[in-house]
Amino acid sequence: MGMKMFEKECPICGTKIDTLNVSPFVTDIKGEKYYSCRPEHMREFEKNPEKYIKKK
Ligand SMILES: [Zn+2]
């Protein structure tokens, strides 16, 4: 929906992350990459990914 391919959202807070220009905090859950805006959010996401992964 108008989102660039390299633009991701932090699953915790929804902050837009430009994965080309920022060093993203990235984690791998079940083979899918998820980008977070900061290490705290990445850890929180890894603790409880099911809670934050949006169902498609
Ligand atoms: Zn965040």
N, CA, C, O and the ligand as a Tripos MOL2 file, in Angstrom:
@<TRIPOS>MOLECULE
protein
  225   223    57     0     0
PROTEIN
NO_CHARGES

@<TRIPOS>ATOM
      1 N           0.8370   -1.1870    0.0000 N.3       1 MET1
      2 CA          0.0000    0.0000    0.0000 C.3       1 MET1
      3 C           0.8760    1.2420    0.0000 C.2       1 MET1
      4 O           0.9000    1.9850    0.9820 O.2       1 MET1
      5 N           1.5840    1.4720   -1.0760 N.am      2 GLY2
      6 CA          2.4460    2.6420   -1.1660 C.3       2 GLY2
      7 C           3.7580    2.5100   -0.4110 C.2       2 GLY2
      8 O           4.5810    3.4260   -0.4250 O.2       2 GLY2
      9 N           3.9560    1.3830    0.2420 N.am      3 MET3
     10 CA          5.2040    1.2200    0.9700 C.3       3 MET3
     11 C           6.3040    0.7350    0.0480 C.2       3 MET3
     12 O           6.1100   -0.1580   -0.7760 O.2       3 MET3
     13 N           7.4810    1.3580    0.2160 N.am      4 LYS4
     14 CA          8.6090    0.8960   -0.5590 C.3       4 LYS4
     15 C           9.0510   -0.4680   -0.0440 C.2       4 LYS4
     16 O           8.8420   -0.8010    1.1220 O.2       4 LYS4
     17 N           9.6520   -1.2330   -0.9060 N.am      5 MET5
     18 CA         10.0430   -2.6030   -0.5530 C.3       5 MET5
     19 C          10.9950   -2.6460    0.6290 C.2       5 MET5
     20 O          10.9540   -3.5600    1.4520 O.2       5 MET5
     21 N          11.8510   -1.6410    0.6940 N.am      6 PHE6
     22 CA         12.8800   -1.6590    1.7330 C.3       6 PHE6
     23 C          12.4240   -0.9210    2.9870 C.2       6 PHE6
     24 O          13.1900   -0.7460    3.9340 O.2       6 PHE6
     25 N          11.1820   -0.4970    2.9750 N.am      7 GLU7
     26 CA         10.6850    0.1850    4.1580 C.3       7 GLU7
     27 C           9.8950   -0.7910    5.0210 C.2       7 GLU7
     28 O           8.9400   -1.4200    4.5660 O.2       7 GLU7
     29 N          10.3150   -0.9010    6.2700 N.am      8 LYS8
     30 CA          9.6540   -1.8270    7.1890 C.3       8 LYS8
     31 C           9.1300   -1.0510    8.3800 C.2       8 LYS8
     32 O           9.4990    0.1000    8.6120 O.2       8 LYS8
     33 N           8.2650   -1.7090    9.1250 N.am      9 GLU9
     34 CA          7.7570   -1.0950   10.3460 C.3       9 GLU9
     35 C           8.2440   -1.8740   11.5440 C.2       9 GLU9
     36 O           8.2700   -3.1050   11.5400 O.2       9 GLU9
     37 N           8.6280   -1.1420   12.5670 N.am     10 CYS10
     38 CA          8.9110   -1.7890   13.8400 C.3      10 CYS10
     39 C           7.6190   -2.4450   14.3380 C.2      10 CYS10
     40 O           6.6010   -1.7690   14.4870 O.2      10 CYS10
     41 N           7.6550   -3.7500   14.5960 N.am     11 PRO11
     42 CA          6.4230   -4.4310   15.0040 C.3      11 PRO11
     43 C           5.9300   -3.9800   16.3750 C.2      11 PRO11
     44 O           4.7610   -4.1770   16.7080 O.2      11 PRO11
     45 N           6.7920   -3.3910   17.1560 N.am     12 ILE12
     46 CA          6.4040   -2.9740   18.5040 C.3      12 ILE12
     47 C           5.6800   -1.6390   18.4870 C.2      12 ILE12
     48 O           4.6030   -1.4990   19.0670 O.2      12 ILE12
     49 N           6.2800   -0.6530   17.8170 N.am     13 CYS13
     50 CA          5.7280    0.6980   17.9200 C.3      13 CYS13
     51 C           5.2870    1.2620   16.5720 C.2      13 CYS13
     52 O           4.6810    2.3320   16.5240 O.2      13 CYS13
     53 N           5.5820    0.5620   15.4770 N.am     14 GLY14
     54 CA          5.1060    1.0120   14.1780 C.3      14 GLY14
     55 C           5.9730    2.0540   13.5010 C.2      14 GLY14
     56 O           5.6070    2.5710   12.4460 O.2      14 GLY14
     57 N           7.1190    2.3710   14.0910 N.am     15 THR15
     58 CA          8.0430    3.3190   13.4790 C.3      15 THR15
     59 C           8.5220    2.8040   12.1300 C.2      15 THR15
     60 O           8.8860    1.6360   12.0000 O.2      15 THR15
     61 N           8.5210    3.6710   11.1320 N.am     16 LYS16
     62 CA          8.9900    3.2820    9.8070 C.3      16 LYS16
     63 C          10.5080    3.1880    9.8110 C.2      16 LYS16
     64 O          11.1970    4.0640   10.3340 O.2      16 LYS16
     65 N          11.0150    2.1180    9.2240 N.am     17 ILE17
     66 CA         12.4490    1.8900    9.1790 C.3      17 ILE17
     67 C          12.8860    1.7360    7.7330 C.2      17 ILE17
     68 O          12.4310    0.8390    7.0220 O.2      17 ILE17
     69 N          13.7730    2.6200    7.3090 N.am     18 ASP18
     70 CA         14.3430    2.5030    5.9810 C.3      18 ASP18
     71 C          15.5350    1.5600    6.0600 C.2      18 ASP18
     72 O          16.6010    1.9320    6.5510 O.2      18 ASP18
     73 N          15.3460    0.3460    5.5770 N.am     19 THR19
     74 CA         16.3670   -0.6850    5.7740 C.3      19 THR19
     75 C          17.5920   -0.4730    4.9060 C.2      19 THR19
     76 O          18.6000   -1.1560    5.0860 O.2      19 THR19
     77 N          17.5230    0.4590    3.9690 N.am     20 LEU20
     78 CA         18.6970    0.7490    3.1460 C.3      20 LEU20
     79 C          19.6110    1.7790    3.8080 C.2      20 LEU20
     80 O          20.8320    1.7150    3.6630 O.2      20 LEU20
     81 N          19.0280    2.7100    4.5200 N.am     21 ASN21
     82 CA         19.7970    3.8460    5.0240 C.3      21 ASN21
     83 C          20.0900    3.8140    6.5200 C.2      21 ASN21
     84 O          20.9860    4.5110    6.9960 O.2      21 ASN21
     85 N          19.3480    3.0190    7.2490 N.am     22 VAL22
     86 CA         19.6080    2.9030    8.6810 C.3      22 VAL22
     87 C          20.2090    1.5360    8.9420 C.2      22 VAL22
     88 O          19.9640    0.5960    8.1850 O.2      22 VAL22
     89 N          20.9910    1.4120    9.9990 N.am     23 SER23
     90 CA         21.3910    0.0720   10.3930 C.3      23 SER23
     91 C          20.2720   -0.4900   11.2330 C.2      23 SER23
     92 O          20.1150   -0.1130   12.3950 O.2      23 SER23
     93 N          19.5060   -1.3720   10.6730 N.am     24 PRO24
     94 CA         18.3280   -1.8290   11.3950 C.3      24 PRO24
     95 C          18.6990   -2.9300   12.3810 C.2      24 PRO24
     96 O          19.6850   -3.6470   12.2120 O.2      24 PRO24
     97 N          17.8860   -3.0330   13.3950 N.am     25 PHE25
     98 CA         17.9890   -4.1720   14.2860 C.3      25 PHE25
     99 C          17.0670   -5.2340   13.7210 C.2      25 PHE25
    100 O          15.8440   -5.0960   13.7150 O.2      25 PHE25
    101 N          17.6900   -6.2850   13.2530 N.am     26 VAL26
    102 CA         16.9110   -7.2750   12.5250 C.3      26 VAL26
    103 C          16.9310   -8.6000   13.2510 C.2      26 VAL26
    104 O          17.9470   -9.0040   13.8160 O.2      26 VAL26
    105 N          15.8110   -9.2610   13.2280 N.am     27 THR27
    106 CA         15.7260  -10.5880   13.8260 C.3      27 THR27
    107 C          14.9800  -11.5100   12.8740 C.2      27 THR27
    108 O          14.2130  -11.0650   12.0210 O.2      27 THR27
    109 N          15.2190  -12.7730   13.0380 N.am     28 ASP28
    110 CA         14.6540  -13.7680   12.1500 C.3      28 ASP28
    111 C          13.6730  -14.6200   12.9200 C.2      28 ASP28
    112 O          14.0590  -15.3100   13.8630 O.2      28 ASP28
    113 N          12.4120  -14.5840   12.5360 N.am     29 ILE29
    114 CA         11.4200  -15.4290   13.1820 C.3      29 ILE29
    115 C          10.7990  -16.3170   12.1300 C.2      29 ILE29
    116 O          10.1670  -15.8340   11.1900 O.2      29 ILE29
    117 N          10.9790  -17.6210   12.2880 N.am     30 LYS30
    118 CA         10.4140  -18.5940   11.3510 C.3      30 LYS30
    119 C          10.7390  -18.2560    9.8990 C.2      30 LYS30
    120 O           9.8900  -18.3590    9.0140 O.2      30 LYS30
    121 N          11.9870  -17.8510    9.6770 N.am     31 GLY31
    122 CA         12.4410  -17.6010    8.3150 C.3      31 GLY31
    123 C          12.0640  -16.2430    7.7530 C.2      31 GLY31
    124 O          12.4070  -15.9230    6.6150 O.2      31 GLY31
    125 N          11.3600  -15.4420    8.5420 N.am     32 GLU32
    126 CA         11.0250  -14.0950    8.0780 C.3      32 GLU32
    127 C          11.8120  -13.0700    8.8510 C.2      32 GLU32
    128 O          12.0070  -13.1940   10.0600 O.2      32 GLU32
    129 N          12.2650  -12.0460    8.1360 N.am     33 LYS33
    130 CA         13.0410  -11.0100    8.7960 C.3      33 LYS33
    131 C          12.1280   -9.9090    9.3240 C.2      33 LYS33
    132 O          11.2060   -9.4610    8.6420 O.2      33 LYS33
    133 N          12.4040   -9.4880   10.5470 N.am     34 TYR34
    134 CA         11.6490   -8.3900   11.1420 C.3      34 TYR34
    135 C          12.6240   -7.3320   11.6270 C.2      34 TYR34
    136 O          13.6380   -7.6420   12.2520 O.2      34 TYR34
    137 N          12.3050   -6.0910   11.3340 N.am     35 TYR35
    138 CA         13.1810   -4.9800   11.6960 C.3      35 TYR35
    139 C          12.5750   -4.2030   12.8430 C.2      35 TYR35
    140 O          11.3740   -3.9330   12.8730 O.2      35 TYR35
    141 N          13.4270   -3.8500   13.7820 N.am     36 SER36
    142 CA         12.9740   -3.0450   14.9080 C.3      36 SER36
    143 C          13.7280   -1.7310   14.9290 C.2      36 SER36
    144 O          14.8120   -1.6100   14.3580 O.2      36 SER36
    145 N          13.1380   -0.7420   15.5990 N.am     37 CYS37
    146 CA         13.7300    0.5870   15.5970 C.3      37 CYS37
    147 C          14.8480    0.7040   16.6230 C.2      37 CYS37
    148 O          15.6980    1.5880   16.5140 O.2      37 CYS37
    149 N          14.8570   -0.1700   17.6100 N.am     38 ARG38
    150 CA         15.8810   -0.0980   18.6510 C.3      38 ARG38
    151 C          16.0240   -1.4550   19.3030 C.2      38 ARG38
    152 O          15.1190   -2.2870   19.2330 O.2      38 ARG38
    153 N          17.2020   -1.6850   19.9600 N.am     39 PRO39
    154 CA         17.4800   -3.0080   20.5340 C.3      39 PRO39
    155 C          16.4400   -3.4500   21.5520 C.2      39 PRO39
    156 O          16.1160   -4.6350   21.6380 O.2      39 PRO39
    157 N          15.9110   -2.4920   22.3320 N.am     40 GLU40
    158 CA         14.9050   -2.8570   23.3330 C.3      40 GLU40
    159 C          13.6770   -3.4700   22.6690 C.2      40 GLU40
    160 O          13.1140   -4.4520   23.1540 O.2      40 GLU40
    161 N          13.2770   -2.8720   21.5520 N.am     41 HIS41
    162 CA         12.0980   -3.3790   20.8590 C.3      41 HIS41
    163 C          12.3880   -4.7090   20.1950 C.2      41 HIS41
    164 O          11.5080   -5.5640   20.0930 O.2      41 HIS41
    165 N          13.6160   -4.8860   19.7450 N.am     42 MET42
    166 CA         13.9710   -6.1590   19.1300 C.3      42 MET42
    167 C          13.9070   -7.2820   20.1720 C.2      42 MET42
    168 O          13.4020   -8.3720   19.9020 O.2      42 MET42
    169 N          14.4270   -6.9910   21.3590 N.am     43 ARG43
    170 CA         14.3980   -8.0110   22.4120 C.3      43 ARG43
    171 C          12.9600   -8.3250   22.8150 C.2      43 ARG43
    172 O          12.5850   -9.4860   22.9840 O.2      43 ARG43
    173 N          12.1720   -7.2790   22.9650 N.am     44 GLU44
    174 CA         10.7650   -7.4660   23.3190 C.3      44 GLU44
    175 C          10.0550   -8.3120   22.2650 C.2      44 GLU44
    176 O           9.2640   -9.1990   22.5860 O.2      44 GLU44
    177 N          10.3540   -8.0210   21.0070 N.am     45 PHE45
    178 CA          9.7400   -8.7600   19.9090 C.3      45 PHE45
    179 C          10.1590  -10.2270   19.9290 C.2      45 PHE45
    180 O           9.3420  -11.1200   19.7100 O.2      45 PHE45
    181 N          11.4440  -10.4630   20.1930 N.am     46 GLU46
    182 CA         11.9440  -11.8410   20.2130 C.3      46 GLU46
    183 C          11.3420  -12.6340   21.3720 C.2      46 GLU46
    184 O          11.1530  -13.8460   21.2740 O.2      46 GLU46
    185 N          11.0450  -11.9410   22.4640 N.am     47 LYS47
    186 CA         10.4500  -12.6120   23.6240 C.3      47 LYS47
    187 C           9.0500  -13.1250   23.3110 C.2      47 LYS47
    188 O           8.6460  -14.1940   23.7670 O.2      47 LYS47
    189 N           8.3220  -12.3430   22.5250 N.am     48 ASN48
    190 CA          6.9180  -12.6470   22.3150 C.3      48 ASN48
    191 C           6.4770  -12.2960   20.9030 C.2      48 ASN48
    192 O           5.6040  -11.4490   20.7130 O.2      48 ASN48
    193 N           7.0810  -12.9500   19.9080 N.am     49 PRO49
    194 CA          6.8300  -12.5620   18.5110 C.3      49 PRO49
    195 C           5.3750  -12.7140   18.0930 C.2      49 PRO49
    196 O           4.8540  -11.8990   17.3310 O.2      49 PRO49
    197 N           4.7270  -13.7500   18.5880 N.am     50 GLU50
    198 CA          3.3400  -14.0200   18.1560 C.3      50 GLU50
    199 C           2.4160  -12.8460   18.4610 C.2      50 GLU50
    200 O           1.4510  -12.5790   17.7450 O.2      50 GLU50
    201 N           2.7430  -12.1600   19.5410 N.am     51 LYS51
    202 CA          1.9090  -11.0560   19.9910 C.3      51 LYS51
    203 C           1.9620   -9.8870   19.0040 C.2      51 LYS51
    204 O           1.0090   -9.1190   18.8730 O.2      51 LYS51
    205 N           3.1140   -9.7730   18.3050 N.am     52 TYR52
    206 CA          3.3350   -8.5730   17.5070 C.3      52 TYR52
    207 C           3.2400   -8.8050   16.0020 C.2      52 TYR52
    208 O           3.0390   -7.8610   15.2380 O.2      52 TYR52
    209 N           3.3820  -10.0470   15.5790 N.am     53 ILE53
    210 CA          3.3090  -10.3220   14.1560 C.3      53 ILE53
    211 C           1.8760  -10.1210   13.6790 C.2      53 ILE53
    212 O           0.9360  -10.7390   14.1790 O.2      53 ILE53
    213 N           1.7450   -9.2490   12.7090 N.am     54 LYS54
    214 CA          0.4100   -9.0030   12.1540 C.3      54 LYS54
    215 C           0.0140  -10.1520   11.2540 C.2      54 LYS54
    216 O           0.7900  -10.5780   10.3990 O.2      54 LYS54
    217 N          -1.1560  -10.6370   11.4400 N.am     55 LYS55
    218 CA         -1.6710  -11.6780   10.5650 C.3      55 LYS55
    219 C          -2.0010  -11.0700    9.2040 C.2      55 LYS55
    220 O          -2.6200  -10.0120    9.0970 O.2      55 LYS55
    221 N          -1.5590  -11.7890    8.1660 N.am     56 LYS56
    222 CA         -1.8150  -11.2510    6.8340 C.3      56 LYS56
    223 C          -3.0460  -11.9080    6.2060 C.2      56 LYS56
    224 O          -3.4150  -11.5780    5.0790 O.2      56 LYS56
    225 ZN          9.9950    0.3540   17.9240 Zn       57 ZN57
@<TRIPOS>BOND
     1     1     2 1
     2     2     3 1
     3     3     4 2
     4     3     5 am
     5     5     6 1
     6     6     7 1
     7     7     8 2
     8     7     9 am
     9     9    10 1
    10    10    11 1
    11    11    12 2
    12    11    13 am
    13    13    14 1
    14    14    15 1
    15    15    16 2
    16    15    17 am
    17    17    18 1
    18    18    19 1
    19    19    20 2
    20    19    21 am
    21    21    22 1
    22    22    23 1
    23    23    24 2
    24    23    25 am
    25    25    26 1
    26    26    27 1
    27    27    28 2
    28    27    29 am
    29    29    30 1
    30    30    31 1
    31    31    32 2
    32    31    33 am
    33    33    34 1
    34    34    35 1
    35    35    36 2
    36    35    37 am
    37    37    38 1
    38    38    39 1
    39    39    40 2
    40    39    41 am
    41    41    42 1
    42    42    43 1
    43    43    44 2
    44    43    45 am
    45    45    46 1
    46    46    47 1
    47    47    48 2
    48    47    49 am
    49    49    50 1
    50    50    51 1
    51    51    52 2
    52    51    53 am
    53    53    54 1
    54    54    55 1
    55    55    56 2
    56    55    57 am
    57    57    58 1
    58    58    59 1
    59    59    60 2
    60    59    61 am
    61    61    62 1
    62    62    63 1
    63    63    64 2
    64    63    65 am
    65    65    66 1
    66    66    67 1
    67    67    68 2
    68    67    69 am
    69    69    70 1
    70    70    71 1
    71    71    72 2
    72    71    73 am
    73    73    74 1
    74    74    75 1
    75    75    76 2
    76    75    77 am
    77    77    78 1
    78    78    79 1
    79    79    80 2
    80    79    81 am
    81    81    82 1
    82    82    83 1
    83    83    84 2
    84    83    85 am
    85    85    86 1
    86    86    87 1
    87    87    88 2
    88    87    89 am
    89    89    90 1
    90    90    91 1
    91    91    92 2
    92    91    93 am
    93    93    94 1
    94    94    95 1
    95    95    96 2
    96    95    97 am
    97    97    98 1
    98    98    99 1
    99    99   100 2
   100    99   101 am
   101   101   102 1
   102   102   103 1
   103   103   104 2
   104   103   105 am
   105   105   106 1
   106   106   107 1
   107   107   108 2
   108   107   109 am
   109   109   110 1
   110   110   111 1
   111   111   112 2
   112   111   113 am
   113   113   114 1
   114   114   115 1
   115   115   116 2
   116   115   117 am
   117   117   118 1
   118   118   119 1
   119   119   120 2
   120   119   121 am
   121   121   122 1
   122   122   123 1
   123   123   124 2
   124   123   125 am
   125   125   126 1
   126   126   127 1
   127   127   128 2
   128   127   129 am
   129   129   130 1
   130   130   131 1
   131   131   132 2
   132   131   133 am
   133   133   134 1
   134   134   135 1
   135   135   136 2
   136   135   137 am
   137   137   138 1
   138   138   139 1
   139   139   140 2
   140   139   141 am
   141   141   142 1
   142   142   143 1
   143   143   144 2
   144   143   145 am
   145   145   146 1
   146   146   147 1
   147   147   148 2
   148   147   149 am
   149   149   150 1
   150   150   151 1
   151   151   152 2
   152   151   153 am
   153   153   154 1
   154   154   155 1
   155   155   156 2
   156   155   157 am
   157   157   158 1
   158   158   159 1
   159   159   160 2
   160   159   161 am
   161   161   162 1
   162   162   163 1
   163   163   164 2
   164   163   165 am
   165   165   166 1
   166   166   167 1
   167   167   168 2
   168   167   169 am
   169   169   170 1
   170   170   171 1
   171   171   172 2
   172   171   173 am
   173   173   174 1
   174   174   175 1
   175   175   176 2
   176   175   177 am
   177   177   178 1
   178   178   179 1
   179   179   180 2
   180   179   181 am
   181   181   182 1
   182   182   183 1
   183   183   184 2
   184   183   185 am
   185   185   186 1
   186   186   187 1
   187   187   188 2
   188   187   189 am
   189   189   190 1
   190   190   191 1
   191   191   192 2
   192   191   193 am
   193   193   194 1
   194   194   195 1
   195   195   196 2
   196   195   197 am
   197   197   198 1
   198   198   199 1
   199   199   200 2
   200   199   201 am
   201   201   202 1
   202   202   203 1
   203   203   204 2
   204   203   205 am
   205   205   206 1
   206   206   207 1
   207   207   208 2
   208   207   209 am
   209   209   210 1
   210   210   211 1
   211   211   212 2
   212   211   213 am
   213   213   214 1
   214   214   215 1
   215   215   216 2
   216   215   217 am
   217   217   218 1
   218   218   219 1
   219   219   220 2
   220   219   221 am
   221   221   222 1
   222   222   223 1
   223   223   224 2
@<TRIPOS>SUBSTRUCTURE
     1 MET1         2 RESIDUE 1 A MET
     2 GLY2         6 RESIDUE 1 A GLY
     3 MET3        10 RESIDUE 1 A MET
     4 LYS4        14 RESIDUE 1 A LYS
     5 MET5        18 RESIDUE 1 A MET
     6 PHE6        22 RESIDUE 1 A PHE
     7 GLU7        26 RESIDUE 1 A GLU
     8 LYS8        30 RESIDUE 1 A LYS
     9 GLU9        34 RESIDUE 1 A GLU
    10 CYS10       38 RESIDUE 1 A CYS
    11 PRO11       42 RESIDUE 1 A PRO
    12 ILE12       46 RESIDUE 1 A ILE
    13 CYS13       50 RESIDUE 1 A CYS
    14 GLY14       54 RESIDUE 1 A GLY
    15 THR15       58 RESIDUE 1 A THR
    16 LYS16       62 RESIDUE 1 A LYS
    17 ILE17       66 RESIDUE 1 A ILE
    18 ASP18       70 RESIDUE 1 A ASP
    19 THR19       74 RESIDUE 1 A THR
    20 LEU20       78 RESIDUE 1 A LEU
    21 ASN21       82 RESIDUE 1 A ASN
    22 VAL22       86 RESIDUE 1 A VAL
    23 SER23       90 RESIDUE 1 A SER
    24 PRO24       94 RESIDUE 1 A PRO
    25 PHE25       98 RESIDUE 1 A PHE
    26 VAL26      102 RESIDUE 1 A VAL
    27 THR27      106 RESIDUE 1 A THR
    28 ASP28      110 RESIDUE 1 A ASP
    29 ILE29      114 RESIDUE 1 A ILE
    30 LYS30      118 RESIDUE 1 A LYS
    31 GLY31      122 RESIDUE 1 A GLY
    32 GLU32      126 RESIDUE 1 A GLU
    33 LYS33      130 RESIDUE 1 A LYS
    34 TYR34      134 RESIDUE 1 A TYR
    35 TYR35      138 RESIDUE 1 A TYR
    36 SER36      142 RESIDUE 1 A SER
    37 CYS37      146 RESIDUE 1 A CYS
    38 ARG38      150 RESIDUE 1 A ARG
    39 PRO39      154 RESIDUE 1 A PRO
    40 GLU40      158 RESIDUE 1 A GLU
    41 HIS41      162 RESIDUE 1 A HIS
    42 MET42      166 RESIDUE 1 A MET
    43 ARG43      170 RESIDUE 1 A ARG
    44 GLU44      174 RESIDUE 1 A GLU
    45 PHE45      178 RESIDUE 1 A PHE
    46 GLU46      182 RESIDUE 1 A GLU
    47 LYS47      186 RESIDUE 1 A LYS
    48 ASN48      190 RESIDUE 1 A ASN
    49 PRO49      194 RESIDUE 1 A PRO
    50 GLU50      198 RESIDUE 1 A GLU
    51 LYS51      202 RESIDUE 1 A LYS
    52 TYR52      206 RESIDUE 1 A TYR
    53 ILE53      210 RESIDUE 1 A ILE
    54 LYS54      214 RESIDUE 1 A LYS
    55 LYS55      218 RESIDUE 1 A LYS
    56 LYS56      222 RESIDUE 1 A LYS
    57 ZN57       225 GROUP 0 **** ****
